[in-house]
Amino acid sequence: MEVVNLPAVSRVAVCGGTHGNELSGVYLVRELQKKKKGGADDVSVTMVISNPRAVQQCRRYVETDLNRCFTAATLSAPVSDKTPYEMVRAQELNALLGPKGADEAADLLCDLHNTTSNMGLCIFSPVACDWICMQIYRHLQREMPSWPVKYLSFERPAAEAFSLDSVGKHGLTIEIGPQPHGVVRADIFNAMKEGVRLMLDWIQKFNSGVLFDGGEVEVYTMGKNMDYPRDEETHSITATIHPQLQDRDFCLLHPGDPLFLTFSGKTVTYKGTEPLYPVFVNECAYYEKGIALYLARRKTVAVPSIQVKRD
């Protein structure tokens, strides 16, 4: 594959607290704000607490999920006294870090999240093949061998992306767990801190003209989600994740494998027709969304060599 030349990544935004009870990002952004820089001398780095009201209350959100508020329709909707706080905040963030899809948008927006699922460190991109994000992913894989580093993406047009990271020209989420919401763990915090440091280090090298070789990477594409079994009348859940599946994110789930264990002790097996990879298994925040887990496919993507484009 030929070398792909891409513009320099000069303006970076690092956001924490999009979900106010995911505390690694909150405390890391606060720490970086004290230093007033992210560690890359030739890069302008803006540190943002995305949802200050939710952070203050240590809640995922105040009125609605901020990380679902960055569609074109929401960002352009008229605002009134009855508009949910997070929708108003999304428009504020879009004005600060975007506008989404415009030349003025941040070159790269990194949003920091925690999950209660056993996901390790995941690079999450709103689009399928972003060569900048994939090269950062390769860099973290090489430099963080003690952590399982994975790449997740939705196979959807960029215009349909609803998350904060989609506001930047390039966008990625660093999602790391397991960590309970409302808690900060030293190992999780330090891994996120190292991931951000390495990301900024890569950007600095890229901007200086370093050629990053291409290669093949494994990518997980998010597919359908599955809800817990529920009572037909009350709609309450009647089962939880089976012990053989719990904490086994990214481990292949085959048809017939244990999936749920009902509260009466019955095993419910996976009825799918193909093996898939479970992710966000038993994520605490997804109970309200009716999601027990997502099922993802794994594929190999050929990433080209990239180098900064010179004028």
C-alpha positions, 0 to 999 in steps of 0.5 A, spaced: 500 500 500 502 507 498 503 512 503 497 516 505 499 523 507 494 526 512 494 533 515 498 535 521 494 534 528 495 541 531 488 541 535 487 536 540 481 536 545 481 531 551 474 530 554 472 527 561 466 526 565 461 525 559 458 520 563 459 524 570 460 517 574 466 515 570 471 518 574 478 516 571 477 521 565 474 526 570 480 526 575 485 525 569 482 531 565 483 535 572 490 533 573 492 535 566 488 542 567 493 543 573 499 542 568 496 546 563 498 542 557 498 535 555 505 533 553 506 535 546 510 541 545 507 542 538 500 541 539 494 545 542 491 541 547 484 543 550 482 539 556 474 539 558 470 536 563 464 535 558 458 534 563 460 538 569 453 538 572 453 530 572 460 530 575 458 534 581 452 529 582 457 523 580 451 521 576 451 518 569 447 524 566 442 529 569 436 529 564 439 525 558 445 521 556 450 526 553 454 521 549 447 520 545 446 528 543 451 529 538 447 527 532 446 533 526 439 533 528 440 534 536 446 539 535 441 544 530 435 543 534 432 549 537 433 550 545 428 552 550 427 552 557 424 545 556 430 543 553 434 537 557 441 540 560 445 535 556 442 537 549 444 544 551 451 542 553 452 538 547 451 544 543 455 548 547 461 543 546 459 543 539 461 550 539 467 550 543 470 543 539 467 543 533 462 545 529 462 538 527 464 537 520 467 543 519 474 546 518 474 549 525 473 543 528 478 540 533 483 535 529 482 530 534 477 529 539 479 524 545 473 522 550 475 518 556 470 513 559 470 507 564 466 501 563 464 496 569 465 490 563 472 487 563 474 490 556 481 492 558 483 498 554 479 499 548 480 504 542 473 506 540 472 510 533 465 512 531 467 511 524 470 504 521 476 506 518 480 512 521 487 511 519 489 516 524 486 513 530 488 506 527 495 508 528 494 510 535 491 504 536 497 500 534 502 505 538 498 503 544 498 496 543 506 496 542 507 500 548 502 497 553 504 490 552 501 488 559 494 491 557 489 488 552 488 493 547 482 492 542 479 497 537 472 497 536 468 501 531 461 502 528 459 500 521 455 506 520 456 513 516 460 518 520 454 523 519 450 518 523 455 518 529 451 520 536 457 520 540 462 526 543 468 524 539 464 525 532 465 532 533 472 532 531 475 531 524 478 525 527 475 522 534 476 516 538 474 514 545 479 511 550 474 506 554 477 502 560 475 497 565 473 494 569 471 499 574 465 501 578 461 507 576 463 512 582 469 509 583 476 511 581 482 505 581 489 506 581 490 501 576 485 503 571 487 511 572 494 509 570 492 505 564 488 511 562 493 516 563 499 512 560 494 511 554 493 519 553 500 520 554 502 515 548 496 518 544 499 525 545 506 522 544 504 519 537 501 525 535 507 529 536 512 524 532 507 524 526 507 532 526 514 532 526 514 528 519 515 520 522 513 515 517 508 510 521 509 503 517 502 500 515 500 493 517 494 488 519 490 490 525 484 486 528 478 490 529 471 489 532 465 491 529 459 492 533 453 489 531 446 487 535 445 488 542 441 483 546 437 484 552 436 480 559 430 475 559 424 479 562 417 477 565 412 478 560 408 482 565 412 486 569 418 487 564 423 486 570 429 481 568 429 474 570 436 472 569 443 475 569 449 473 565 451 466 566 458 465 570 461 462 564 460 468 560 461 473 566 468 477 565 469 474 558 469 480 553 472 479 547 472 471 548 468 468 542 461 466 544 459 459 540 451 457 538 449 453 544 454 456 549 451 458 556 448 466 556 444 467 561 442 464 568 435 465 570 434 467 578 430 460 578 437 456 576 436 455 569 441 456 563 439 459 557 444 458 551 446 462 545 441 461 540 445 465 534 447 461 528 454 464 528 460 465 533 460 472 535 464 476 540 461 479 546 463 486 549 460 490 554 458 484 558 453 486 564 455 493 563 452 497 569 449 503 565 446 499 560 441 496 564 436 502 563 437 501 556 435 494 556 442 491 553 445 485 557 451 485 552 453 487 544 455 482 539 461 484 535 465 481 529 472 481 528 476 482 522 482 484 519 484 491 516 490 493 512 492 499 515 496 503 510 503 507 512 501 514 513 506 521 514 504 528 515 502 532 509 507 538 508 505 544 504 
